[in-house]
Amino acid sequence: MSNQSTSSYHHGNLREELITHAEKHLLEGGINELSLRALAREIGVSQTAPYRHFKDKNALLAALATEGFSRLLTQLNEHSSGEDPIQDLIALGMDYVHFAQENTEIFRLMFGPVLLPRKQYTELFAAGREAFYHVQRIIERGAEQGIFGKDDIPSMAHTAWAGVHGVATLILDHGDSFGYYHDLDSQAQKSLKIMVEGLKTHAAA
């Protein structure tokens, strides 16, 4: 074990190192190529050291997904003015799409089946809920301004999330289906605007 690795471990940085190296492996080889023992060898600690922080591989993946939600929320907050709920919702959708495109493997981990049920991972579940509440707060502001209805804000927020997530995953998994569009960003924005118009129509119904 190198002095540097020993120092990292004793200074409490091993957990962060494991997450960093896990992300690197995820990007390069996928989930199946990832193991705590391989990471331990790579970092230069004992085979049992990672288990002080993560009980198994899925616990490490849950921490990585939690970090993904933290990054997503940071990105969503960057373009939230708080003044125009409609524009904020469209901007949120575009940020969400861009995050998925730029962090595809992390995005798939965050929302994929590997970590189900998510409630078993307390921090991951809380991070996902906080991202959802960000959407809900925009809907609440719109409702206060009379743009959206006030009857069932959580359902409207779920509808908005589903629409945004749908656009993101379609572009990731079936981007070639949009081949007749010169600009996927423009198509994503059009789809999000149609979704928002639907939420406004719901308010008027």
C-alpha positions in Angstrom: 0.0 0.0 0.0 1.5 3.4 -1.0 2.0 6.1 1.6 -0.4 8.3 -0.3 -3.2 5.7 -0.3 -2.6 4.9 3.4 -2.8 8.6 4.1 -6.0 9.0 2.1 -7.6 6.1 4.0 -6.6 7.4 7.4 -7.8 10.9 6.6 -11.3 9.6 5.8 -11.1 10.1 2.0 -11.5 6.4 1.0 -15.2 6.7 0.6 -14.8 9.6 -1.9 -12.0 7.8 -3.7 -14.1 4.7 -4.1 -17.0 6.8 -5.6 -14.6 8.6 -8.0 -13.0 5.4 -9.2 -16.4 3.7 -9.4 -17.6 6.4 -11.7 -14.5 6.0 -13.9 -15.2 2.2 -14.2 -18.9 2.8 -14.9 -18.1 5.1 -17.7 -15.4 2.8 -19.2 -16.8 -0.7 -18.7 -20.3 -0.5 -17.2 -21.8 -1.8 -14.0 -20.8 -5.5 -14.6 -17.1 -4.7 -14.6 -17.3 -3.0 -11.2 -16.3 -4.7 -8.0 -15.2 -3.5 -4.6 -12.2 -5.7 -4.5 -10.9 -4.5 -7.9 -11.4 -0.9 -6.7 -9.4 -1.7 -3.5 -6.5 -3.0 -5.6 -6.6 0.0 -7.8 -6.6 2.5 -5.0 -4.0 0.5 -3.0 -5.9 -0.4 0.2 -6.8 -3.8 1.7 -9.5 -5.9 0.1 -11.7 -5.4 3.2 -11.2 -1.6 3.5 -14.1 -0.7 1.1 -16.5 -2.6 3.2 -16.0 -0.1 6.0 -17.9 2.3 3.9 -20.1 0.2 1.6 -21.7 -3.2 2.5 -21.7 -4.3 -1.1 -21.4 -3.1 -4.7 -24.9 -1.8 -4.8 -24.4 0.4 -1.8 -21.5 2.0 -3.7 -23.6 2.4 -6.8 -26.3 4.0 -4.6 -23.8 6.6 -3.4 -22.7 7.3 -6.9 -26.4 7.7 -8.0 -26.9 10.0 -5.0 -24.0 12.1 -6.2 -25.6 12.2 -9.7 -28.8 13.6 -8.2 -26.8 16.2 -6.4 -25.2 17.3 -9.7 -28.5 17.3 -11.4 -30.1 19.5 -8.8 -27.2 21.9 -9.0 -27.7 22.1 -12.8 -31.4 22.6 -12.4 -30.9 25.5 -9.9 -28.6 27.4 -12.2 -31.4 28.5 -14.6 -34.2 28.9 -12.1 -35.1 32.6 -11.9 -38.1 32.2 -9.8 -39.9 34.9 -11.8 -41.5 33.1 -14.6 -42.7 29.5 -13.8 -43.3 28.6 -17.5 -39.8 29.6 -18.6 -38.4 28.0 -15.5 -40.1 24.7 -16.3 -38.9 24.7 -19.9 -35.4 25.7 -18.7 -35.5 22.8 -16.2 -36.5 20.4 -18.9 -33.7 21.5 -21.1 -31.2 21.2 -18.3 -32.5 17.8 -17.5 -32.1 16.7 -21.1 -28.6 18.1 -21.3 -27.6 16.4 -18.0 -28.8 13.1 -19.4 -26.8 13.6 -22.6 -23.7 14.6 -20.8 -23.9 12.0 -18.0 -25.6 9.1 -19.7 -24.3 6.2 -17.6 -24.9 8.0 -14.3 -28.3 9.0 -15.5 -29.2 5.4 -16.4 -27.9 4.3 -13.0 -30.0 7.0 -11.2 -33.2 5.9 -12.8 -32.5 2.3 -13.9 -33.6 -1.0 -12.2 -30.3 -1.8 -10.5 -31.0 0.0 -7.3 -34.7 -0.9 -6.8 -36.4 -0.5 -4.5 -34.8 2.9 -3.9 -36.3 3.3 -0.4 -33.7 0.9 0.9 -31.0 3.5 0.1 -32.0 6.4 2.4 -29.7 9.1 1.0 -30.5 8.1 -2.6 -34.2 8.2 -2.0 -34.0 11.6 -0.3 -31.8 13.0 -3.2 -34.4 11.9 -5.8 -37.2 13.4 -3.8 -35.4 16.7 -3.5 -35.0 16.8 -7.3 -38.7 16.1 -7.7 -39.6 18.8 -5.1 -37.7 21.3 -7.3 -40.2 20.6 -10.0 -43.1 20.8 -7.6 -42.0 24.2 -6.3 -42.1 25.6 -9.8 -45.6 24.2 -10.3 -46.6 25.8 -6.9 -45.3 29.2 -8.0 -47.3 28.9 -11.2 -50.4 27.9 -9.3 -50.0 31.0 -7.0 -49.8 33.2 -10.2 -52.9 31.5 -11.6 -51.0 29.8 -14.5 -51.5 26.3 -13.2 -54.4 24.8 -11.2 -54.2 24.4 -7.4 -56.3 21.3 -7.0 -53.6 18.6 -7.4 -50.1 20.1 -7.5 -48.2 16.8 -6.7 -49.9 15.1 -9.7 -49.1 18.0 -12.0 -45.5 17.9 -10.8 -45.4 14.1 -11.5 -46.8 14.8 -15.0 -44.2 17.5 -15.6 -41.4 15.1 -14.4 -42.7 12.3 -16.6 -42.8 14.6 -19.6 -39.3 15.9 -19.1 -37.9 12.4 -18.3 -39.7 11.0 -21.4 -38.1 13.6 -23.7 -34.6 12.9 -22.2 -34.9 9.1 -22.4 -36.3 9.2 -25.9 -33.4 11.3 -27.1 -30.9 9.0 -25.4 -32.4 5.7 -26.5 -34.0 6.7 -29.8 -32.3 9.8 -31.0 -32.2 8.5 -34.5 -36.0 8.7 -34.6 -35.6 12.4 -34.5 -33.2 12.3 -37.5 -35.4 14.5 -39.6 -34.8 17.4 -37.1 -31.6 19.3 -37.7 -31.5 20.3 -34.0 -32.4 17.9 -31.2 -32.4 20.8 -28.8 -35.0 22.6 -30.7 -37.2 19.5 -30.9 -36.8 18.9 -27.1 -37.7 22.5 -26.4 -40.9 22.2 -28.6 -41.9 19.1 -26.8 -41.4 20.8 -23.4 -43.5 23.8 -24.5 -46.3 21.5 -25.6 -46.2 19.8 -22.2 -46.3 23.1 -20.4 -49.3 24.2 -22.5 -51.0 21.0 -21.4 -50.5 21.8 -17.8 -51.9 25.3 -18.4 -55.0 23.7 -20.1 -55.4 21.5 -17.1 -55.6 24.7 -14.9 -58.3 26.1 -17.1 -60.4 22.9 -17.2 
